[in-house]
Structure formats: structure tokens, C-alpha cells
Amino acid sequence: MKVRLDPASKRILVALLASPKTPGEVSRIHGIPVATVWDKIRRLQELGLVHMVLTFVDSSGEMRRYFEATLPIDNSEEEVVVEL
């Protein structure tokens, strides 16, 4: 699979590779509007590059959803190849 990502999607993917984050956290880190982060996370989920790892209701009653990135790896030969 080869996917061409726009700069914002790349920044979101890299942020989620480092550790699971909420869309709000990614928005604050990269200065991307939270609605845009949600749209791009949904698209990255459709591509199989991001998945939700934790959902809970915090003490203020707000739903928190944490996402993390996973890279598809093809190790059918001796070397490991990662394609984006």
C-alpha cells in the first residue's frame, strides 16, 4: 500500500507514533484545529495507520479517546520494509 499524506496528516501520524494521544493533545502540540485533527485521524484509521487504544469518561464527564499509530510492516523477505 502506498499512501500520499498531506503535511498535517504526517505530523499527526508522527505524534501518534511517539505515544497515544487525544485529538485535543495533537491539536495543541501542532497548532492544527481539533476538528481537522479528528477528520485526519478518521482518514488515517480508514487506512489502517491509526487505531483507538483507550476510551474513558474523565472526572468532568468528558469522553477521552486516545489514538496511536501503527505502521504496516511487510517482513516477507529477510529485510523489513515499511511503506506509507
C-alpha positions in Angstrom: 0.0 0.0 0.0 1.3 3.4 -0.9 -0.3 6.4 0.6 0.5 10.1 0.0 -0.2 12.1 3.1 -0.5 15.9 3.4 1.8 17.7 5.9 -0.8 17.9 8.7 -1.6 14.1 8.4 2.2 13.4 8.6 2.6 15.5 11.7 -0.4 13.8 13.3 0.9 10.3 12.4 4.4 11.1 13.8 2.8 12.5 17.0 0.8 9.3 17.5 3.8 7.1 16.8 5.6 8.7 19.8 2.8 7.8 22.2 -1.0 7.6 22.3 -2.7 11.0 22.4 -6.1 12.5 22.2 -7.1 14.7 19.2 -7.1 17.7 21.6 -3.5 17.0 22.6 -2.4 16.7 19.0 -4.2 19.9 18.2 -2.4 21.8 21.0 1.0 20.3 20.1 0.9 21.1 16.4 -1.5 24.1 16.3 -3.9 22.2 14.0 -7.7 22.9 14.6 -9.1 20.0 16.6 -11.9 19.4 14.0 -9.2 19.0 11.4 -7.3 16.6 13.6 -10.5 14.5 14.1 -11.0 14.4 10.3 -7.5 13.3 9.6 -7.5 10.7 12.4 -10.6 9.2 10.9 -8.9 9.0 7.5 -5.8 7.5 9.0 -8.0 4.9 10.7 -9.6 4.0 7.4 -6.1 3.5 6.0 -5.2 1.2 9.0 -2.5 3.5 10.2 -4.1 4.7 13.4 -6.3 2.9 15.9 -8.1 3.8 19.2 -6.4 2.3 22.2 -8.3 3.8 25.2 -11.7 5.4 25.8 -13.0 6.7 29.1 -15.1 9.4 30.7 -12.9 11.7 32.8 -14.0 13.4 36.1 -15.6 16.3 34.3 -17.8 13.9 32.3 -15.9 14.4 29.1 -15.2 11.4 26.8 -11.5 10.9 26.3 -10.3 8.9 23.3 -6.6 8.0 22.9 -5.2 7.0 19.5 -1.9 5.6 18.4 -0.3 5.0 15.1 0.9 1.6 13.8 2.9 1.2 10.6 2.1 -1.7 8.3 5.3 -3.8 8.0 6.0 -6.4 5.3 8.6 -8.8 6.5 8.0 -11.5 3.9 11.7 -11.4 2.9 14.7 -11.1 5.1 14.7 -7.3 5.3 11.9 -5.3 6.9 10.1 -2.8 4.7 7.8 -0.1 5.9 5.6 1.6 3.3 3.5 4.7 3.9 
